Structure formats: C-alpha cells, structure tokens
Amino acid sequence: MTNVVVVGAQWGDEGKGKIVDWLSERADVVVRFQGGHNAGHTLVIDGETYKLSLLPSGIVRGGKLSIIGNGVVIDPWALLKEIDTLRGQGVEITPQNLKIADNATLILPLHRDLDAAREDSGPGVNIGTTRRGIGPAYEDKVGRRGIRICDLENPEELELKVHTLLAHHNALRAGFGQPPADAAEIIAQLLEVAPKVTPYAAAVWQVLDDARRGGQRILFEGAQGAMLDVDHGTYPFVTSSNTLAGQAAVGSGVGPGAVGYVLGITKAYTTRVGEGPFPSELTDEIGRSLGERGKEFGTVTGRARRCGWFDAVLVRQAVTAGGIDGIALTKLDVLDGFPELKVCTSYRLGGETLTRLPAGMAAQRNVEPVFETMEGWEASTRGARSWAELPATAIKYIRRIEELIGAPVALLSTSPERDDTVLVTNPFAD
C-alpha cells in the first residue's frame, strides 16, 4: 500500500485541512509529525466547522486512528482544551482512536513566557512567532533538558528533570527581568495534568509499524509549509521544526521507505503570515482583493495574511528539496474575474537573474520578482469538479504552473467544500 505525506509548499495556510480531510477518508491512520499548536487547520464537514491546532485531521472521522508523533511539541493544557472543544461538537476522542508518542516533548508555561519576552525585547530580529512556546520547547528538546510525555509517569524523575530545566530557564528569565519560575508549582501543574494525558501515551513507532505491516494506509499530515522549514525556509523567519516530507519518517518513528507519495499543497497565489521576505507580495488593491476574496486570516492567530501573485521559484524549490511528487492546487476560484494574472518566474538581484531563493537574509530581502503575465478568466471556477467545467484560460494557467514548478497537479480544489475537488492522480493508488 502507498502511504501519503501531505506538506505545505509555500508559507503554510495553503488549505491543507480540506485536502487532508479529503484524503483521510481513504486512510486508516492519520499522523501529525512536526510542529505544535501554532498551526491550524479548518475543516468543514456536513456544514459543521472544526478548527484544529494540534490534533490530526482524521480525528473528526470515525473509524480512523489518529497519532501525534514524537516530532510534535505538545502543550498538554492546549491539547486537553482542544479535545474538550471537539467533544462538545460530538467528536469521539478516546485512547483507542488517539495515540500520542510517549517520547514527545512538552510545552510548559515558562516556554510561552520566554517566547513572549523575546518578541517584546526591543532591538533585533522580530520573528513574529505565535508566542505559544513552540521554539523554546524545541530548544529544550535538542538541548536535552526537555520534559517528555513519558516523564509524567515517574514523579521522582520528573522532579529531577524540572530542576535541571529551571537551571537554564531561570538564568534566561533573570536576563529578561522576570522572576524565577517555581519548581514546586511546575511539578504540581504537571502532576495534575498527567492522569488526563498519559492514557493516550504509546510507543507510536511500534503502532505505526504494526499498521504498515498490516497493510493499512497511513496519511502523514504536516503543519506550516516548506518555506518555514528551519533549514530550508526563509531563515530566521521560520518555524522551529523541519516541515519537509523527510520529517514524516523522523517525526513519527518510521523508516524512510515507509513514506510513499509526497503531496505538496499550494495556493493558486501566495500568502504569508507574520514577518519575513515575500518577493511576490502585493500591497496594492489587487493584494487586498486577494485577501478579501480568499478570506485570508490565520486559523490560530486571526492575523491578516499578506497576499501576492503565485511564486513559482519558491514552489519549485519546495518541490525539489521536499521530494514532492504532485501538488494539490487550492483556491483557484479566488482568481476568478481578474483580467490578467502574474506568476513570478525568477528573481533579480544586483543585476543577476536567480532561479532560486538565496539563503542569506539580506539577499532574500532584496530580491526583486520577475513576472510573467497571463490572461485571466471571467467565468467562475468555484465548485468545479472536472476539467470540463473549467475555463480554457484557467486550464492554461494550471498547465503553466506545472511547467514552472516541475510537478503535476494531482488534485485541484475549487472551493472550501471537500467534494469540490478535481482528482487527477490518486495519491493512495497502489
């Protein structure tokens, strides 16, 4: 059986929620493998809207096993709140249909404190984080002082680890003029939440191996997008984890051979939330129109997204670095009615033409987009479910994007409704 990895091919917010939900109906297991509750998916199912930040999208569908892998950092209080919200919407969540990696790292209140302190510290590079403690938690993970799910089951060991953690954090807090964190208070908070979280804990690498050997279809669900990857994105304006498909294996405990088809999600235009370079950004009326038509506001933060023309350079880079086999093109209907469209095909920097995004921060900030102009279409594409329902110029636009990014369109989304999808290639095909 082919397993599928779904990743964003831009800066996140590409519409992964709908595509993952569409695919999850065909999967047996759905896995989150990186990030935290700083990423959001909005699903609309039978008129009901579900907003997910940490739980895999498969949780809203009965008969699916949902897994949060070791590559995710978990705020246990945010997790329980999200579980309660979904239960209030009639979603069944039990230790039988939700498994959390026992070796996943926790986000604590002090991580949120540090995140906010850095963002408010004045001069320097403002990353524009969600202030939810994601980055500091990953720092503690790689610094080998993180608190993990499995630690909640051993109070003696937990106390030792908290004291080790505070030796680092209280020095940082002093530097920001904050009072020291109290070890007893943190331990008490963790022991209070432990019995609510640990029933979901499991060796998910083993669960996934059993599922794979049993011929079950596994869907690996990424958060954010390729250009927010901590190594391959617009550093330092990135998230704190690897967002490319290779992380699906590492972040869930399966071998690289278990990762099959890689589906990259990309909008028919480009958006970005927060700080950082954005070569094809539009700050004019067209940019505002894209934002209004596309309802471009972050699921988690509510922040307005910056909008611009499709950047084929970035997506081509994401296809190459991320091993993307095909893309799901979303929000094509937002482009309906524009008399002409533009696509960024290269950059210009200091008299030189570039066909990639340079790694340096200054170079990324200073590149100028080189646009190719294409004819728009007047007819509506909204709700189309076959190529025959699309205007000829819309098909021409899609084919040109395929040429520029070096990957075929496997799925085409023409509205937020899950059935308004044109299937070209089934990623789960054997």
MOGI-V21399 format. One record per helix or strand of 2 or more residues. SS is the DSSP state (~ for helix, > for strand). FROM is the first residue (numbers start at 0). TO is the last residue. If there is no record, write none. Layout:
((SS FROM TO) (SS FROM TO))
This chain:
((> 3 7) (~ 15 23) (> 28 31) (> 40 44) (> 47 51) (~ 56 59) (> 64 67) (> 71 73) (~ 75 87) (> 97 100) (> 104 105) (~ 108 118) (~ 133 141) (~ 148 152) (~ 154 174) (~ 182 199) (> 200 201) (~ 203 212) (> 217 220) (~ 225 227) (~ 245 249) (~ 255 257) (> 260 266) (> 269 271) (~ 284 292) (> 305 307) (> 309 310) (~ 311 321) (> 325 329) (~ 331 334) (> 339 348) (> 351 353) (~ 360 365) (> 367 374) (~ 386 388) (~ 391 404) (> 407 412) (> 420 422))
